[in-house]
């Protein structure tokens, strides 16, 4: 395996091939992982609330967590944090934008659920910004603080649910649940899918790093764009499927939950594994864009508590502008490297 990784690092064309193939494997394994996780929980008679709020959320962010954690352990902090923040931007700009554009009707958003999720998301953004801005580092202790925030948020959701203050509609996700009732087969699928996610993540880090070095651009840029896009495929697919079925509210809830998970769980757990230190330019690029796109997304949905085609088009346009900004910020470095 190490020899193949070395070969990838020495060949840019091979790096692109491996990156695309790894994304495809990652998406398929993540899909099976979610399905087997839920089936396993149901077979073990774990409460539905635990399955919906905790297990499904953890499973659907498995690609982001695996990639960022692998990057942190391998000493690639830009890739680790860039993937977490980039996934938030991709979810809110691309996934939410497509959801608004493709929905068959105006998406109505539950006010209480939105206020709860939006308020906590803003708190998460403020926390990670305050942690990183002073010393350009997300430390282990700060990462532990983010994970603790997620745990507290989960317990609060349980409390609100027991008090009857939260929507109890069933959570629908795009997954391939194992068509078997045998515990051994479900566990085998669970383990194989998890192994596939971890293995694909390793090759994503290797190939993405090789591509970044070949163009002379920081690893954070690749993480914020290509890697974040690839690891967000499950959320994007879910949004598109929900929009076509006139179940856009499910997609909105999924994205808001994924944003919180990416900041608290993915970034937090990666920082616990290894301190994440970034350069000034990466900090000043990724965080303003995250704050801007998330802010526009929340404000647009707050207006009338709806997501319309116009709002979706606005979010998609912002995401395209965000991608285009790479060429403005990093084009000089890339050009000099190629020359």
PyMOL commands that set and color helices and strands:
alter all, ss='L'
color gray80, all
select helices_A, chain A and resi 2-10+12-43+48-60+62-73+77-102+111-133+140-162+183-215+219-231+233-244+248-273+280-302+309-338
alter helices_A, ss='H'
color red, helices_A
select strands_A, chain A and resi 107-108+137-138+276-277+306-307
alter strands_A, ss='S'
color yellow, strands_A
deselect
rebuild
show_as cartoon
